[in-house]
Amino acid sequence: MPDRSFLNWPFFEDRHRDLAERLEAWCAKSLPVDHHDVDAACRDLVKMLGRDGWLKPTAIDTENPTPLDVRTLCLTREMLARHDGLADFAFAMQGLGTGAISLFGSDEHKRWLAKTRRGEAISAFALSEPRSGSDVANMDMTATRDGDNYVLSGEKTWISNGGIADLYVVFARTGEAPGAKGISCFLVPADTKGLEIAERLEVIAPHPLARLAFNAARVPASAMIGRPGDGFKIAMSVLDVFRSTVGAAALGFARRALDESIFRASERKLFGAPLAELQMVQGHIADMALDVDAAALLVYRAAWTKDMGAARVTREAAMAKLFATDKAQEVIDKAVQLHGGDGVRRGHIVESLYREIRALRIYEGASDVQKVVIARQVLSEFKQS
Ligand SMILES: Cc1cc2nc3c(=O)[nH]c(=O)nc-3n(C[C@H](O)[C@H](O)[C@H](O)COP(=O)(O)OP(=O)(O)OC[C@H]3O[C@@H](n4cnc5c(N)ncnc54)[C@H](O)[C@@H]3O)c2cc1C
């Protein structure tokens, strides 16, 4: 039985504890799914999650608009990740892909949200380019005004759900100013003429992922989300909400690795006694438990701070993402070690966790970039004091 004591922390309300109980029962019944065909698995997961109501928190309810609840997003990601990395991915992308619409979209844009929240449309977030991953403000893709339209030209890469998405939220240079202030955000339906899947990308933990080509793809001017030149600000606001949730997914992977290790160390007998009686093994288990709890504190501190109305949680979210993802990698590595040969056997749960965790330390801001962000925040707070 996984540790649930964190649910009693003051960060949570009864509705979160109720959600955790219901979602745990759903996960136990429905997950994991067969990952053999990841596109089909993701489509099915989005449908299942939508059908059973779990996608509702990923976007604003236009009938009854309340802010996105980051604690619910984090808790859901943590629990899904503990059961099935692909289920977490399917859930997370419905939120990241529509985040700009929830936060800045017009009524027309928001019409998509009813579908994404029901699992009837799949969304994607297209920011990265071949030449500008971490250096987002340096993007090349352009959107040129032509009468009542914008014409999008260029490439996006590493786009999660690329190839299966129904809508892409795309960032492109509109040129109001150099660098970050000359970027705008657009809602681009997947069937837009000129938008092509240039390449499908394979990674160590398979997910639908693609490089997209925009060959003079034409969208109406009303496809712009927010105002001209606001794109960078919009992207950062979306990441401000969703970055802590990456930490939450890492926490779910780490918690699973810890649970598997406790079970293994208790069951496996070596030298006439359970592995768990060896002090060095106890040292590993203690380190893992400590890292899991510390990561949970940072993740839910960031989520709670945002939910309490903080305009930005840049520092808290960066700390949560950096610590939770880096420590999850260490926890999972220890789990592999404690499982011996089984730990590296294809198809074993800790082997899949070992592959799943790695990309989380790269996307939505690499660990090194999070350190830069934290240092800048801390230093500027000192200057202001
Ligand atoms: C599985 C996966 C899914 C993804 N999904 C999406 C998606 O849905 N949408 C999207 O837009 N993008 C997505 N990405 C792209 C992701 O956000 C980028 O890969 C990431 O921002 C890093 O960019 P890059 O790969 O170009 O690496 P680079 O920018 O070339 O950076 C390489 C390394 O340099 C170091 N580095 C970079 N900047 C600094 C700095 N300032 N200080 C110190 N060190 C630094 C870091 O170690 C970094 O990992 C995804 C990537 C992966 C792997």
The ligand as an SDF file (V2000), in Angstrom:
LIG
                    3D

 53 58  0  0  0  0  0  0  0  0999 V2000
   10.1980   13.7050  -24.5930 C   0  0  0  0  0  0  0  0  0  0  0  0
   10.1570   15.1740  -24.9020 C   0  0  0  0  0  0  0  0  0  0  0  0
    8.9300   15.8050  -25.0490 C   0  0  0  0  0  0  0  0  0  0  0  0
    8.8800   17.1640  -25.3820 C   0  0  0  0  0  0  0  0  0  0  0  0
    7.6530   17.7590  -25.5810 N   0  0  0  0  0  0  0  0  0  0  0  0
    7.6010   19.0510  -26.0060 C   0  0  0  0  0  0  0  0  0  0  0  0
    6.3490   19.6720  -26.3330 C   0  0  0  0  0  0  0  0  0  0  0  0
    5.2760   19.0610  -26.2010 O   0  0  0  0  0  0  0  0  0  0  0  0
    6.3500   20.9290  -26.8080 N   0  0  0  0  0  0  0  0  0  0  0  0
    7.4940   21.6430  -26.9690 C   0  0  0  0  0  0  0  0  0  0  0  0
    7.4160   22.7860  -27.4030 O   0  0  0  0  0  0  0  0  0  0  0  0
    8.7060   21.0900  -26.6720 N   0  0  0  0  0  0  0  0  0  0  0  0
    8.7870   19.8260  -26.1960 C   0  0  0  0  0  0  0  0  0  0  0  0
   10.0030   19.2490  -25.9060 N   0  0  0  0  0  0  0  0  0  0  0  0
   11.2150   20.0140  -26.1350 C   0  0  0  0  0  0  0  0  0  0  0  0
   11.9240   20.4140  -24.8630 C   0  0  0  0  0  0  0  0  0  0  0  0
   11.2330   21.4270  -24.2000 O   0  0  0  0  0  0  0  0  0  0  0  0
   13.3630   20.7770  -25.2460 C   0  0  0  0  0  0  0  0  0  0  0  0
   14.0140   19.5720  -25.6110 O   0  0  0  0  0  0  0  0  0  0  0  0
   14.0900   21.4630  -24.1200 C   0  0  0  0  0  0  0  0  0  0  0  0
   13.5830   22.7670  -23.9330 O   0  0  0  0  0  0  0  0  0  0  0  0
   15.5910   21.5310  -24.3850 C   0  0  0  0  0  0  0  0  0  0  0  0
   15.8310   22.0710  -25.6600 O   0  0  0  0  0  0  0  0  0  0  0  0
   16.8550   21.3310  -26.6600 P   0  0  0  0  0  0  0  0  0  0  0  0
   16.4610   19.9130  -26.7600 O   0  0  0  0  0  0  0  0  0  0  0  0
   16.9180   22.1400  -27.8980 O   0  0  0  0  0  0  0  0  0  0  0  0
   18.2480   21.4010  -25.8960 O   0  0  0  0  0  0  0  0  0  0  0  0
   19.2210   22.6680  -25.8080 P   0  0  0  0  0  0  0  0  0  0  0  0
   18.4340   23.9280  -25.7100 O   0  0  0  0  0  0  0  0  0  0  0  0
   20.2160   22.5390  -26.8980 O   0  0  0  0  0  0  0  0  0  0  0  0
   19.9120   22.4120  -24.4040 O   0  0  0  0  0  0  0  0  0  0  0  0
   20.7610   21.2850  -24.2110 C   0  0  0  0  0  0  0  0  0  0  0  0
   21.2980   21.3070  -22.8050 C   0  0  0  0  0  0  0  0  0  0  0  0
   22.0760   22.4830  -22.5920 O   0  0  0  0  0  0  0  0  0  0  0  0
   21.9960   22.8470  -21.2220 C   0  0  0  0  0  0  0  0  0  0  0  0
   21.5120   24.2420  -21.1360 N   0  0  0  0  0  0  0  0  0  0  0  0
   20.6260   24.8440  -21.9500 C   0  0  0  0  0  0  0  0  0  0  0  0
   20.4150   26.1200  -21.5480 N   0  0  0  0  0  0  0  0  0  0  0  0
   21.1940   26.3130  -20.4620 C   0  0  0  0  0  0  0  0  0  0  0  0
   21.4200   27.4160  -19.5810 C   0  0  0  0  0  0  0  0  0  0  0  0
   20.7780   28.5750  -19.7360 N   0  0  0  0  0  0  0  0  0  0  0  0
   22.3080   27.2530  -18.5740 N   0  0  0  0  0  0  0  0  0  0  0  0
   22.9540   26.0710  -18.3930 C   0  0  0  0  0  0  0  0  0  0  0  0
   22.7840   24.9950  -19.1780 N   0  0  0  0  0  0  0  0  0  0  0  0
   21.8940   25.1060  -20.1900 C   0  0  0  0  0  0  0  0  0  0  0  0
   21.0080   21.8810  -20.5520 C   0  0  0  0  0  0  0  0  0  0  0  0
   21.7370   20.8110  -19.9670 O   0  0  0  0  0  0  0  0  0  0  0  0
   20.2130   21.3550  -21.7330 C   0  0  0  0  0  0  0  0  0  0  0  0
   19.6430   20.0820  -21.4780 O   0  0  0  0  0  0  0  0  0  0  0  0
   10.0740   17.9060  -25.5410 C   0  0  0  0  0  0  0  0  0  0  0  0
   11.3100   17.2450  -25.3750 C   0  0  0  0  0  0  0  0  0  0  0  0
   11.3690   15.9190  -25.0620 C   0  0  0  0  0  0  0  0  0  0  0  0
   12.7060   15.2520  -24.9170 C   0  0  0  0  0  0  0  0  0  0  0  0
  1  2  1  0
  2  3  1  0
  2 52  2  0
  3  4  2  0
  4  5  1  0
  4 50  1  0
  5  6  2  0
  6  7  1  0
  6 13  1  0
  7  8  2  0
  7  9  1  0
  9 10  1  0
 10 11  2  0
 10 12  1  0
 12 13  2  0
 13 14  1  0
 14 15  1  0
 14 50  1  0
 15 16  1  0
 16 17  1  0
 16 18  1  0
 18 19  1  0
 18 20  1  0
 20 21  1  0
 20 22  1  0
 22 23  1  0
 23 24  1  0
 24 25  2  0
 24 26  1  0
 24 27  1  0
 27 28  1  0
 28 29  2  0
 28 30  1  0
 28 31  1  0
 31 32  1  0
 32 33  1  0
 33 34  1  0
 33 48  1  0
 34 35  1  0
 35 36  1  0
 35 46  1  0
 36 37  1  0
 36 45  1  0
 37 38  2  0
 38 39  1  0
 39 40  1  0
 39 45  2  0
 40 41  1  0
 40 42  2  0
 42 43  1  0
 43 44  2  0
 44 45  1  0
 46 47  1  0
 46 48  1  0
 48 49  1  0
 50 51  2  0
 51 52  1  0
 52 53  1  0
M  END
$$$$
